[in-house]
Each structure stands twice: as C-alpha cells, then as structure tokens.
Amino acid sequence: MRSSSPRTAGSKSPSDDHPPFPSNHHAVWPGAHRGRRGPLAVSSRLPYQPGPFVIVDVDERSLASVGQWPWRRDVMGQLIDRLRMAGAAVVALDVMFPERDRYEAAGDTPDDALAAALRGGRVILGYAMTFDGQHYGPRTCVQHPLAVAIVHPAYDQSGDPFFHATGGVCNLEGLSDAAGRSGFLNAAPDGDGILRRVPMLVEFDGRVFPSLALAAVTATARRWC
C-alpha cells in the first residue's frame, strides 16, 4: 500500500508506533520497529465473518448427491427441518409448488411430509404474481397480505407507483395454509434487460402483498405462533 508522502529509507515518523490502519484491515506490519525482522504483508481482504444470511444453493454437488431437480417434497421438508435445527430464524424458499409432487402417483405422500415441515413454523413460501389478466388457481390462493391500511392524503406521490397484479401462480393450498406466510418472487428488469431493483410490494384485489425478501424480514420482527 502506498503512502501519499513517500519517506526515505531509515526515516521515522511519529506514526510508526501507531500504524495508520485500523486493526480490522488485517494488516501484518514489519517487525523492525519492534526490534524484529519480518516481511510486510498487507491483505486487501478483511477477516471472514459469517453474515446473517445463508444461501442453500441447488448446485452440481447437491444434484449429484440428492438427485435431479425438482427434488421430492419430503426431501425439501427434511431440508427445512435441518435448517431450523441449525438455528435458522427464518427459511425463505424461492421455489414454487403449484402442482402435486410427481411421486404421489407411486403411492407416497411427499406433499404431506412437506406440509408437516411447514407447520413447524418460520418458513416463507414463494409464489408469482401475474399481470396479464390471467389467474391460475382459485382467486383466494393469493394469501398472506400485509396487515396495513392504505390512506390517500395529499402528499407527494411522484415516486414509483405500486405494481397492480391481476392474479397469481400459487402453491398448493395445503402447503400455503401450512406455511402461514408467503411472498412473491417477481422482479422487473429495466428496459435494457438489466435487473437493478426488485419491488417490495404489489397490490392485488385491494390488498398489499410483500415480496419474499420483505416477508422474511417482517417475519423476524414478529413473534411466531
């Protein structure tokens, strides 16, 4: 790392005893000023500290271990249970379950196993809002709106308006009821096709619905039943 005012070799400034970098820059300083010799190695990366969010990715390794996607619903239920056991405050699923599991025909009941895991609490299901005038499934399947009241005072409304949905692609009713919370997965790319923002709220049928991310955040601020 370069200094804005280079010094000649052997010179010393009062700051030598107090390096100008905070300790969280993970800098290893030469030991010469402490009577020791050692290399100067300054890391450009901070020490790793786990963040509050963990992404469980469906990657090549997991596909090789569990099998092709989509996984059985009972496997998804086991995943949810293990995440809760690991201490997850909230589990948000960015996948949808609009149809019955394909393994139902074999006599198994993987949907029931997933519903049981969802009833354990702290799970947010994802679904899709539609804007083409079509509604896929019962009109009541778009559930879990925010408990807010919309007032129309004379204030500046020049910001981005609400998106107004006409319907939704929903999860199976038994799964949605078991979860108790859900959020939409829709995103709106800009005109050039680049995704720069994601709406947090969508209006449908006179009610306001949260995105998956917002539903997860609000869930952590509330007491689960």
N, C-alpha and C positions, 0 to 999 in steps of 0.2 A: 504494500500500500504506500502511495507516495504522499509526501508532505508538501504543503503549499509553499514552504520556505526551506529549501534544502540546506543541510548543515554540512560542514566539512568533517572529515573523519577525525575522531577523537574529541570533538567538541561535545559539550554537555549543556543542556538547558535545565531549568528548574523542574520541567515537566517530566524528566527522566524517571524520577522516583514515583511518579503517578502517571502511568500510561494514559494517553488521551482517548482510549476506547473503553466503553463500559464492559464489564465482565461478561455480559451476555453475547458479546461478539465472538466468543470462543477464540480469542487470540492467544497464542503461545509466544511469550516475549523472550528475547535473548537473555541469557543469564549473566551477561558480562557486568551489568550494573549491580548484580548481587554477588560478584566475585566468582561467578561460574561462567563456563563457556557452553554455548549451545546454539543451534540453528534458529533462525527466525522463520516461523511458520504461522501464517495468518490464514485462518479458514474464512471463506466467504459465506459459509452457511452457519446458521445458529444451531445450537444443540437441539436434537429432536425432542419434541414434547408432544405426546398424543393430544389430538384435538377432541372436541366434544362429539364429533360426528364420525361414524364408521360406515363405509360403503361395502356391502356384501355383493361382490360382482359375480355375474354368471360368465366366467371366463373359460378358456380351453381346459385349464386344470380341473375346474369343478365339473365341467361337462364330461371329462374323461372319468371322473370319479363317480358321479351320480347318474350320468346318462344324458341322452339328448333332451333338448328343451322342446316343449314345456315339461317340467317335472311333475310327478304325481302330486296331488294336493296333500296327501298325507305326509309327503316329504317336506312340502312347504310348511305344514303345521309343525313338524319336528324342528325345522329351522327357526320358526318363531319362538318355540318353547326354549330352545337353546340360547337364543339371543336374550330372552328375558332372564334366564338363569345366569347369563354372563353380566347382567346388570343394566341392560338397555332400558332407558327411561321411556322411550317410545320407539316402535318399529313402524316405519312407513314403507309400504310396498308399492313400487312404481310399475306394477303389472296389474292386469285386469283378469277377472274370472267371469266372463259373461255367459259361458256355457258350462254344462256339466262336464266333469272330468271324463276323458275318453276311456278311462279304466273302469267306469261304472258298469259298462257292458259285461265285464268279466265277473261281475258279482261282488266286487269290492265296493267300499263306500269311502273313497278318499275325500270326497267333499265333506262328509260328516266329520272326518278327522280334522280337516282344516277349520271347520266351524267351531269345533271344540277348542282348538288353539286360539281362535279369535276371541272366543268368550272369556279367555283368560285375561283380556284387557290389554290396554296400551298398544293397540295396533291400528294403523290408519290404512284403509284400502284406497287404491286409486281407481278412477273412472274417467271417462271422456265426455265433455260437453259437446253438443252438436249445434251447428249454426246454419244448417241447410234446410231447415223446416221439417226435418225428419226426427222422429223419436223412436228409439229402439228399445222395446220393452214397455212395461206398464209406466204410466206417467208418474206414478208415485215412487219409482225406483230411484229418482234423483233425491237422495236423502242427505240429512245432516247439514242443514244450513246453519249459518252463524246466527246466534241469538242477538241480533242488533236491530235497531229501529232506524229507518231512513227518514230524515226530516228534510224539507226543502226550503231553507231560509234564503234570504237574499245575500248570498255570499259569492265570491269569485269562483266560477265553475269553468275556468279556462283550461284546467288540466285535462289529462286523458280521461275520457268517459268510461263507464262500465262497459264491458262486453255483455251483450244480451243474447243468451243462448235460447235455442228453440227446443232442445231436448237433450238426450244423453245416451251414451252406451254404458250400461250399468252392469254391476256384478250380479251374480245370482242373489235373489232376495234373501235366502237363508244365510249367505255369507255376509251380506251387507248388514243384516239385522244383528248377526253375531258380533260383528266388529264394533258397531255403535258409532263409528266415526269414519269419514272418508273425505277425499279431496280430489279435485280434478287434475288431470295430467296435461291439459292443453298448453301449448306455447304458441306465440305469434311472431314468426320471423319478420324482419323488416323487408322492404321492397327488393333489396339486393340478395335476399335469401339468408342473411346472417341473423342468427338469434342473439339479440342483445338484451332482451328483457323478457320477463315472464309475468303475466298478470296474476295478482294475488287474489282477486275477487271477480266473480262472474254473477250476473243477475239472471235468474230464471224464474218465471212464474211468480214474480213479485217478491222473491226472496233472494238473499245474497249467499253465495256458496264460496268456500275458501279453496285455494289450491292445495295440493298435497303438502307442500312445504309449510304453508301457513297453518294448516290443520295440525301438523305435527308440533309446531311452535306453540300454538294455543293449548294443545293437549298437555304440554309440560307445565303450563301455568295453572292448570286446573287439577282438582282432586278427582282421581278416577274412582268410579263406583264399582 
